[in-house]
């Protein structure tokens, strides 16, 4: 299924200037990836469904299961997922728990429990609160959604192992890093913590993250 790819966030150039001015590591890191930016793909429901399908399995396995699952509904939409038979979903390679999570996700979207049309006017924490009320979605998944789908500029995902490892290597010579250490480093990044996090990920893996 073809996915749409959006342009870079409008704030990206300003964010890079701010980070290079405020942070010695960013000053060296950002120029190593010219032209690379955060990009969003797909719609909200599909993005979250994919995140559930991909939990606790390899990227390759997740892609294989997703390709089978997305063929089941006529179109990947909440109302269509709610019409699917459990046996068919299990046959696509989904565990019983993931079937329950996907049904709960579809219910939240179908009955208006998540206010997708209002998200642009809601702050990050309010959106996170709506998302983590869905079974199978924790804070980390919600934060990844804010960064990669809504492209919010100032998300700091302290539960992300890659971010903590990257800060350890770039700022502490590989020494262990606490959440408070990470927050201290990120104080210079605000209001563009999402952008700095993206570049920290790049320092570990030059290929852009696709969520």
C-alpha positions, 0 to 999 in steps of 0.5 A: 500500500502506498504511503504519503510522505509529508514535507519537512516540518516548517520549524526544522531550519530554525530548530537546527540553527537554535540547536547548533547555537546552544549545544556543542554536540549538535553544532558538530552533529547536525552538519553531518546529515545535510538535507535529512529531516523528520517526515511523517507517513500514513494516517493516525489510525494506520500509524498506531495500528502498525506500532501495535503489530510491531511490538516485541517482534523484529522489524522484518517479522512486523512487516510480514505480519502487517502486509498480511493484516492490511489485506484483510479489510477493504480499507485500513479504517477503524470501522472495517477492522471492527468487522474482521473475524478474530480467526482471520486476524490470528491467521495473519500472524497476530497474537490474541493480545494484539488482536485485542489491542487492535480492536480496542484501538479501532473502538477508540477511533470509531466511537470518538474517544480520541479527538483526532480533529482536535489534536492540532489545538491540544498540548502534548500531554493531553494527546498522550493521555488519550493515546495511553487509554488505548490498550497496548499503547504506552507512553513511549509509543505515544511519544513516538507518535507525537514525534513521527506523526504529529511532528511535535517539536519538543518531545523528549522520550526519556524511555527511549533506549536509543536516546539514552545511549546516544546521550551517553556516547555523545555527552558522557564518553559512554558512561551510564546516563540517568533520566535526570542527566538526560533532562539536564542535557536536553535543557539546552535543546528546548523548544526543539527536543524532538529535533535534537532526539532525531539527530541523536538517533542519527548519530547511532544509525545514519538511516532515518527512523521510519515509524 
